[in-house]
């Protein structure tokens, strides 16, 4: 097949649950490719000599390589190729913003002047991971000689799981300390079932356990044991405790009943399975009308969860315009399909309660776009005298999270930035404390799953070098030699 | 898994449990709490630690059956296990020698009060205690509190033991007798802590209270436990659970505790009808 013929194949759409049907359940929305669909989509890849997509991937997956194997029908080979760089493809295939990474720079999308027409790399990634899971058998990597070194990983989120997976394969003994009763971090408490089924995350965790990773649940480092204890008991420590601190708006009425952080709302719904209440024991606030404040993926997750929890109307209130929304296009599209209402260029100035202390409405002010701010987006400016009241039964605050202060607060030697992020060497993840590394949202603030995994990947490489050489000073210089590999 | 090593009914619908939890016991200090989950479909509930035994690797929890989870727990036997105990969480009590310390406990709140009273005494304070309950059979840890207090005053709502009346009456009585207190520690139902705090503010006695709002993770992640203290929003799980009683907005706290009342009743009713358990929806008690 020549390039012209390949370019003629239209993107293979993934079948999805019907919007009216899916808001009555928590099952996954996109249903997955069949093998035929995947092999057809794989034909659209031009196998570029200079693969821009690989450069666009934070963990440097050999994208043309695994796609070629799918085209050949060698799915076993494709998943092997994938796992050389990415241990958690079922997750990344679903939640990575491919349109901003590999697919943004895909030659096919560029040739058609539409990034939406790029090769559906993420969907192929998901397909190959799901295929392996459905086979029920995993290829375990060849056993390595135990190094006798011990690694502590704090936090079983995307960064921590990546570090654990990489370092166990280098032969080190790995123990992951998780504060919650389940591994996965934001993948299990934050991202909803309908976007990332929890069984998939559990499958990836089971795989790491099979490789020999030891998980300690309900272990809150900084409380259950001080970080200093871990430093004593282990040869190196990785901090991947994420951005779990919810931001609030600091407006009057924010402590009214029926006002929740996105973290609380999603944790109840997902980790605690409140969608099955009363079969499960954790309740959740429901209402006929629910407002979610914010414009990111988390806000979309909340607004879509509200519909599934029985809300007749679910509103997104966002202070900028749709073009400035940080949410992925696909999430906005799915939310709109399901009937989420977008109330743009509006912002709460206060919340109003009834005599029982429950929220009854939000006083909103209309906004207009002014000059660009430091983020490059046009700054929203309140329009004087435009306030009005939007009635509501519940309000979810989804305006972002800050790095979780629990570990830094209990560990004063650890240098943090003004906004609470752990200071690291960008290349190695080394912190101000010798032997201690960090990565993911505890460094970045609330970012993405794949960036956290990229951090984990780099830190694991550096930690391995540190464990084998004992070198701490100028570790990044030693890393430079293998920079290409590190990415 | 955390095995129940010991269990005793110490009052009507009030149980004392010793759970195997060596990780929690190791670094726990007075004033800290745990989050407990008793089954795979279970909710996460915060419970303040009443005592620890580091040799045995156990923690003591005293729990009143007020809802589905606590009732289900009451049905468990020695040798049974629960999947999750997380902790110790929260900031430990600031234990300091200040002189005369007044410890005021109400109902199940006497359970978290005991280790604080003990630590206050051990560091050299003179501890006087006032224990309140609705009725004499609901009074717990009287003996233990006597061991760490120079004097214990009892009050009951119905007069079945000690003085008939409220703990605030007993505070007034002591102060009226010329007692001077450098610190008051009050733990019990929010309504009790509110009125104790109002009184001690008038009497100019610095007062610590321990709050137990609704929580999920207990690590500062959900913000469900936010309370207003001195006009500022605090997270009870990581900033507390102990705060300056004179600064806490108790009315807001009490309202926020009712957030899931109808759900809690639904869950309890369902459990009661499923198990044929007694008292559907009639369980009522002082929540810690």
Interface residues (C-beta under 8 A of the other chain):
Chain A: X179 X180 X181 X189 X217 X218 X219 X220 X223 X224 X225 X226 X244 X245 X246 X248 X254 X255 X257 X258 X260 X261 X263 X264 X267 X268 X272 X273 X276 X277 X278 X279 X280 X281 X282 X283 X285 X356 X357 X404 X405 X406
Chain B: X23 X24 X26 X27 X37 X39 X41 X42 X43 X44 X68 X69 X83 X84 X85 X86 X87 X88 X89 X216 X217 X218 X219 X220 X221 X222 X223 X224 X226 X227 X228 X233 X238 X252 X255 X256 X258 X259 X260 X263 X264 X266 X267 X270
